[in-house]
């Protein structure tokens, strides 16, 4: 049974976007595509444990989803004009791929239509392409799941009402959509880097690997775009530390405590080369390039005590001018604590209380600073708040141990 569940999970990761893309292109309806794909996977959950995993799970899912879509169209009188198209589904040739040869990347670009608000584009694409659940997407945006569900629903309604064409954008249209695409890849990577769900692995390598794969493809399409290079570098330098991030006992290992000999030197070299390339360009860096430069400073140090914290703070000062979000301010405050003292760092963190009260990393950061300052009772309360807000099993284990060490 475990093997079957693993096969279904792997098929969902590998085939979800392809099935949705094919159905959406042929029927021109994102809702129908997503619903039919969901029904196909639900059928797999019901049938595969009894019948066994088919030799070609992707083809089985695609065929089942096609039939589900046809059945649904037949039941809807208002869509009679599409029934003929549905009957001819298997004989319709694939449209030319144009500039985008990867189906998943093409689907991301298609969902990131400029007629939709930026956050809406990102949320819709995470659901349709990344396969993330509404609660996972809501946590990424620090909003309630109900509000995020409504946002995604409104986006689909607008696509239908405005008759936004479901098609592959032309090459000249790609730059206008790239910021949304980068945001999607960044959030998919983050969900893999530190999963927010309680019922998933703490680190989801399939998501980080897919985000890196797509970023490489995007880099090939837009080699002169600095932010594309910056995001790829950031992903590589972060992924390089994956083997050292979770202990054998399943506990998260923070950067300061990681065995740096376990880091992937090939990924680090590639990431550092991209950062140097962007610095040599002489152009003003964007958000992802600055984040990649920060990651480069961290991964260049042989030991945490060798970290050039003044460089990290200076880079965050640049980043704050581009991105004034409270999460960026929190990360800057952590660097300030290392450079200028724990008391100043704690004061800087606590100024963010109103904006980050529901964010576990705020309470975890505050707990750590209070612990290091000797405020054990306040630290314990902050750890309790962080643990309550954290679903990731590895992170909960680490925070629980830290709290217990307070005595």
C-alpha positions in Angstrom: 0.0 0.0 0.0 2.9 2.4 0.8 4.4 1.7 -2.6 1.1 2.5 -4.3 0.7 5.7 -2.4 4.3 6.7 -3.3 3.6 6.0 -6.9 0.5 8.1 -6.8 2.3 11.0 -5.1 5.1 10.8 -7.7 2.7 10.7 -10.6 0.8 13.7 -9.2 4.1 15.6 -9.0 5.2 14.6 -12.5 1.9 14.6 -14.4 -0.4 17.2 -12.7 0.8 20.2 -14.8 0.9 18.2 -18.0 -2.7 17.0 -17.6 -4.0 20.4 -16.7 -2.1 22.0 -19.6 -3.4 19.6 -22.2 -7.1 19.9 -21.0 -6.9 23.7 -20.6 -5.5 24.2 -24.1 -8.1 22.0 -25.7 -11.2 23.2 -23.8 -10.0 26.7 -22.9 -11.2 26.4 -19.3 -8.9 26.3 -16.3 -11.7 25.2 -13.9 -12.6 22.2 -16.1 -9.0 21.2 -16.5 -8.2 21.3 -12.8 -11.4 19.5 -11.8 -10.9 16.7 -14.4 -7.3 16.3 -13.3 -8.4 16.1 -9.7 -11.0 13.5 -10.5 -8.4 11.4 -12.4 -6.1 11.4 -9.4 -9.0 10.6 -7.0 -9.8 7.6 -9.3 -6.2 6.5 -9.1 -6.3 6.6 -5.3 -9.4 4.3 -5.5 -8.3 1.9 -8.3 -4.5 1.5 -8.1 -4.4 -0.2 -4.6 -6.7 -2.9 -6.0 -5.7 -3.1 -9.6 -2.0 -2.2 -9.3 0.0 0.7 -10.7 -0.4 0.8 -14.5 2.8 0.4 -16.6 2.5 4.1 -17.8 0.9 6.1 -14.9 1.1 9.3 -16.9 -0.8 8.0 -19.9 -3.4 6.4 -17.6 -4.0 9.7 -15.8 -4.1 11.7 -19.0 -6.7 9.3 -20.5 -8.8 9.2 -17.4 -8.7 13.0 -17.1 -9.8 13.3 -20.7 -12.7 11.0 -20.1 -13.7 12.9 -17.0 -13.7 16.2 -18.9 -15.8 14.7 -21.7 -18.3 13.3 -19.2 -18.6 16.7 -17.5 -19.1 18.5 -20.8 -21.8 16.1 -21.8 -23.6 16.8 -18.5 -23.5 20.6 -19.1 -26.1 21.7 -21.6 -24.6 25.2 -21.8 -21.5 23.7 -23.3 -23.0 21.6 -26.1 -20.9 23.5 -28.6 -17.8 21.9 -27.1 -18.9 18.3 -27.2 -17.7 17.8 -30.7 -14.3 19.0 -29.8 -14.3 16.6 -26.9 -15.0 13.6 -29.1 -12.1 14.6 -31.3 -9.8 15.0 -28.4 -7.5 12.2 -29.1 -6.9 13.1 -32.7 -6.2 16.8 -32.1 -2.5 17.4 -32.9 -0.4 19.2 -30.3 0.1 22.9 -30.9 3.6 24.1 -31.8 5.5 24.8 -28.6 7.1 28.0 -30.0 9.7 29.6 -27.7 8.7 27.5 -24.7 9.5 23.8 -25.2 8.7 22.7 -21.7 5.0 22.1 -21.1 5.1 23.0 -17.4 7.0 26.2 -18.0 4.6 27.1 -20.8 1.7 26.6 -18.4 3.3 28.9 -15.9 3.7 31.7 -18.4 0.1 31.2 -19.6 -1.3 31.6 -16.1 0.8 34.6 -15.5 -1.3 36.8 -17.8 -0.7 40.6 -17.2 -4.4 41.2 -17.0 -4.4 39.7 -13.6 -2.9 41.3 -10.5 0.6 40.1 -9.7 -0.3 38.3 -6.4 -3.3 36.7 -8.1 -1.2 35.4 -11.0 1.2 33.9 -8.6 -1.5 32.3 -6.4 -3.3 30.9 -9.4 -0.2 29.4 -10.9 0.9 27.8 -7.7 -2.4 26.1 -7.5 -2.7 25.1 -11.2 1.0 24.3 -11.9 2.8 23.8 -8.6 0.0 21.6 -7.3 0.2 23.4 -3.9 -2.9 23.3 -1.8 -4.8 26.5 -0.9 -3.6 26.4 2.7 0.0 26.1 1.5 -0.4 29.0 -0.8 -2.1 31.0 1.9 0.8 30.4 4.3 3.2 31.7 1.7 1.2 34.9 1.4 0.5 35.1 5.2 -3.2 35.2 4.7 -6.1 33.0 5.7 -7.0 30.0 3.5 -10.5 31.2 2.9 -9.3 34.5 1.6 -6.8 32.8 -0.7 -9.4 30.4 -2.0 -11.6 33.4 -2.9 -8.7 35.1 -4.6 -8.0 32.1 -6.8 -11.7 31.7 -7.7 -12.0 35.3 -8.7 -8.9 34.9 -10.9 -10.6 32.0 -12.8 -13.8 34.0 -13.1 -11.9 37.0 -14.6 -10.1 34.7 -17.1 -13.5 33.5 -18.4 -15.2 36.9 -18.3 -12.4 38.8 -20.0 -12.0 36.0 -22.5 -8.3 35.8 -21.7 -6.9 33.4 -24.3 -5.3 30.3 -23.1 -2.3 30.1 -25.3 1.5 30.1 -25.3 2.8 33.7 -25.2 5.0 34.9 -28.1 8.7 35.3 -27.5 8.3 39.1 -27.3 5.7 38.8 -24.6 7.9 36.8 -22.2 9.7 39.7 -20.5 6.3 41.2 -19.4 5.4 38.0 -17.6 8.8 37.0 -16.2 8.4 38.7 -12.8 5.3 36.6 -12.1 7.0 33.5 -13.3 10.0 34.1 -11.0 7.7 34.7 -8.1 6.0 31.4 -8.7 9.3 29.5 -9.0 10.6 31.2 -5.8 7.5 30.2 -3.8 7.5 26.6 -5.2 11.2 26.3 -4.2 10.5 27.7 -0.7 7.7 25.2 -0.1 10.2 22.5 -1.0 13.0 24.0 1.1 10.9 24.1 4.2 7.4 22.5 3.7 4.6 24.3 5.5 2.2 21.3 5.7 2.1 18.9 8.6 1.4 15.8 6.4 4.4 16.2 4.1 8.2 15.6 4.4 9.9 18.5 6.1 12.0 19.1 3.0 10.4 18.3 -0.3 13.2 17.7 -2.7 10.8 17.1 -5.7 9.7 20.7 -5.4 13.2 22.2 -5.1 14.5 20.1 -7.9 11.6 21.0 -10.2 11.9 24.7 -9.4 15.6 24.5 -10.3 14.9 22.6 -13.5 12.5 25.3 -14.6 14.8 28.1 -13.6 17.5 26.6 -15.8 15.1 26.4 -18.7 14.1 30.1 -18.1 17.8 31.0 -17.9 18.3 29.4 -21.4 15.4 31.4 -22.8 16.4 34.8 -21.2 20.2 34.6 -20.7 20.5 38.4 -20.4 17.9 38.8 -17.6 19.7 39.4 -14.4 16.9 38.4 -12.1 16.5 35.1 -13.8 20.2 34.4 -13.2 19.8 35.7 -9.6 17.0 33.4 -8.8 18.8 30.4 -10.2 21.9 31.3 -8.2 19.8 31.7 -5.0 18.2 28.3 -5.5 21.5 26.6 -6.2 23.2 28.0 -3.2 20.3 27.1 -1.0 19.9 23.6 -2.4 23.6 23.0 -1.9 23.0 22.9 1.8 20.1 20.4 1.7 22.0 17.3 2.9 23.0 19.2 6.1 19.7 20.8 6.9 17.9 17.9 8.6 19.6 15.6 11.1 19.4 11.8 11.2 16.8 12.1 13.9 14.6 14.3 11.8 15.4 17.6 13.4 16.0 20.8 11.5 19.6 22.0 11.6 20.0 25.8 11.5 22.7 27.3 9.3 25.0 28.1 12.2 25.1 24.4 13.2 25.3 22.7 9.8 28.3 20.6 8.9 29.6 22.6 6.0 31.6 19.7 4.6 28.3 18.1 3.7 27.4 21.0 1.4 27.3 20.3 -2.4 30.5 21.9 -3.7 29.4 21.6 -7.4 26.1 23.5 -6.7 27.9 26.1 -4.7 30.5 26.7 -7.4 27.7 27.1 -10.0 25.8 29.5 -7.8 28.9 31.6 -6.9 29.8 31.8 -10.6 26.3 33.2 -11.4 26.6 35.8 -8.6 30.1 36.9 -9.8 28.7 37.2 -13.4 25.9 39.5 -12.2 28.4 41.6 -10.2 30.7 41.9 -13.1 27.8 43.2 -15.3 27.8 46.5 -13.5 24.0 46.7 -13.6 21.9 47.6 -10.6 20.9 44.3 -8.9 17.3 43.3 -8.4 15.7 41.4 -5.5 16.8 37.9 -6.4 20.3 39.0 -7.3 20.7 40.6 -3.8 19.3 37.5 -2.1 21.7 35.4 -4.1 24.6 37.6 -3.1 23.5 37.2 0.6 23.5 33.4 0.1 26.9 33.6 -1.5 28.3 35.5 1.6 27.0 32.7 3.9 28.2 29.8 1.8 31.7 31.4 1.3 32.5 31.3 5.0 34.3 28.2 6.2 32.7 28.5 9.6 29.8 30.6 10.9 32.2 32.8 12.9 33.9 33.7 9.6 30.7 35.1 8.1 31.1 38.7 6.8 28.0 40.0 8.7 28.8 43.6 7.6 28.3 42.5 4.0 25.1 40.7 4.8 23.7 43.8 6.6 24.8 46.0 3.7 23.1 43.8 1.2 19.9 43.7 3.3 20.0 47.5 3.3 19.9 47.4 -0.5 17.2 44.9 -0.5 14.9 46.9 1.9 14.9 49.7 -0.7 13.4 47.2 -3.2 11.3 45.1 -0.9 10.1 46.6 2.3 8.2 43.5 3.4 8.4 42.7 7.2 9.9 39.3 6.4 12.9 41.0 4.7 13.1 43.3 7.8 13.1 40.3 10.1 16.0 38.7 8.2 17.9 41.9 8.3 17.4 42.1 12.0 19.0 38.7 12.5 22.1 39.9 10.7 22.1 43.1 12.7 22.0 41.0 15.9 25.2 39.2 14.8 27.0 42.4 13.7 25.9 45.0 16.3 24.8 43.0 19.3 21.9 40.8 20.5 20.1 43.7 22.3 19.9 45.8 19.2 18.9 42.8 17.1 16.1 42.0 19.6 14.8 45.5 19.6 14.7 45.6 15.8 12.9 42.3 15.8 10.3 43.3 18.3 9.4 46.4 16.3 7.9 43.9 13.8 5.5 42.4 16.3 2.3 43.9 14.9 3.1 42.8 11.3 4.4 39.3 12.1 2.4 38.1 15.1 1.1 35.1 13.1 4.4 34.2 11.5 6.3 31.4 13.2 9.8 32.6 12.2 9.2 35.9 14.1 8.6 34.1 17.3 11.4 31.6 16.7 13.9 34.4 16.1 12.8 36.3 19.1 13.0 33.1 21.2 16.6 32.5 20.1 17.7 36.0 20.9 16.0 36.0 24.3 17.7 32.6 25.0 21.1 33.9 24.1 20.5 37.0 26.3 19.6 34.8 29.3 15.9 35.7 29.4 14.8 32.1 29.9 11.1 32.6 30.8 10.4 35.1 27.9 12.3 32.8 25.6 10.1 29.8 26.7 6.9 31.7 25.9 8.3 32.7 22.5 9.3 29.1 21.7 5.8 28.0 22.6 4.3 30.5 20.2 6.7 29.4 17.4 5.9 25.7 17.9 2.2 26.4 17.9 2.5 28.2 14.5 4.8 25.6 12.9 3.5 22.6 11.1 6.9 21.4 9.7 7.9 18.3 11.7 11.7 19.0 11.6 11.3 22.6 12.6 9.0 21.6 15.5 11.5 19.1 16.7 14.3 21.7 16.7 12.2 24.3 18.5 11.0 21.8 21.1 14.5 20.7 21.9 15.6 24.4 22.2 12.7 25.1 24.6 13.5 22.0 26.7 17.1 23.0 27.0 15.9 26.1 28.9 15.2 23.8 31.9 
